Amino acid sequence: MSTTSQLLLFLDVVQQGSFTKAAALHEMDNSSLSKQIKRLESELGVQLLNRSTRSFSLTSAGEEILEQTLLLKDTLSHIQLIADSYQSEPKGMLRITSPIYFGHEYLQPVISGFMKKYPDVQVVHSLNDKKADIISDNFDLAFRLGKLSDSNLIAKKVADTHFVLVASDEFIEQFGQPSAPQELIAMPSVLYSNGDVTVDQLRINDAVGSDQYTTYKMKGKYKVSDVRTLINAVRDGLGYALIDLSNLNKPLNELSLNVLLPDHDISTRDTAIYAIYPHRKHTMLAKEFIKAVQDYIGEPARWEIYLPR
C-alpha cells in the first residue's frame, strides 16, 4: 500500500474516532488497518498515535501530519474533479445517503435507470433517517428534507416542501373537524422523532388569508422514527400528523386520510428537499445524478397529485 493510501487511512481513523469504524469503512479487519498505520509510522520515522486498549490520541507529530493529510485529501479530490470534467459520460463510484422513505420511493427508481444508462457507474446507497456526517463518512451526496444546518456543505434544492395536516375518519368522528389552529393543537397528534430531529412545531397562519403566522407546540403521546409507521398510526386514529406530501406513495383518499385546516397556510419558510455535497465543484457523476432525481420528481412534484382536488 502506498504512503498516500496509508495517510488517508490514518485520516479516517482520526475522523471516525476508532480503528473499528475506519476499518469497516474500508471493509478491512482491525488488525490489517493497525498494521498499515504502524508501517506508515515506521516509514515516516515518527509515532502518530498514542494508543491504549480502548482509545488513542494524536502525538504532536500526528497533529501536524493530520493537518497536511487533510490538504492532501483536498488536492486529490480536486485532481479527480478535473479528470471527471474531461469524461464524456459519468463513471466511477457514487456514495449516497438518504432518508429511508425518500430513498425507497424516489431514489431507487432513479438509481435503477441511472445504472442501466451508465454501466460504468457504481453506487453505494445508505438509507438512514439519522443525518450522516457526509465528510467523515465519505459520502458524495446526501438527500435531506427540512432546514439546512451544515454551513460547510453545498446544497442544491431538488424540490419544494408541501406540508399538510392529516387525520383519519375515526379521528374526526371522535374529536371533530377543527376550524382553527387553536382547536387543532388541543387534539392528540402523532409526532415524527428521530435522533436530534423532532417534528412537534406547527407554524401556520392565524386565519384564512392572513399573513400573520404563529408557531404552536403539538401534543403527542406517540413518537415514531419511521414515516410509514407514522402514517399507519394516523390511519389507526391515534392522532393527527404534520407530514410532507413527499412522504406519500398514493393519494390521501386512498389512504382514508383527510386534510385538516385545508384553507390555512402552513409555513415552509427555509425548508425544501435538498441534495447536499461537500465540494463546490461537484463531479459530473454527482451533477448528472441530481439532475436525474429532479427530472424524476418533476415540476410540479409528482406527489402534488396526492392532494384531493
Secondary structure, DSSP 8 states (H G I E B T S, - for coil): --HHHHHHHHHHHHHHTSHHHHHHHTT--HHHHHHHHHHHHHHHTS--EEE-SS-EEE-HHHHHHHHHHHHHHHHHHHHHHHHHHT-SS--EEEEEEE-HHHIIIIIHHHHHHHHHH-TTEEEEEEE-SS---TTTTT-SEEEEEE----TTSEEEEEE---EEEEEEHHHHHHH---SSHHHHTTSEEEEEEETTEEE-EEEEESSTT---EEEEE-EEEEEES-HHHHHHHHHTTS-BEEEEGGG-SS-GGGGTEEEESTTS-B--TT-EEEEEES-SS--HHHHHHHHHHHHHHTTTTGGGGGS--
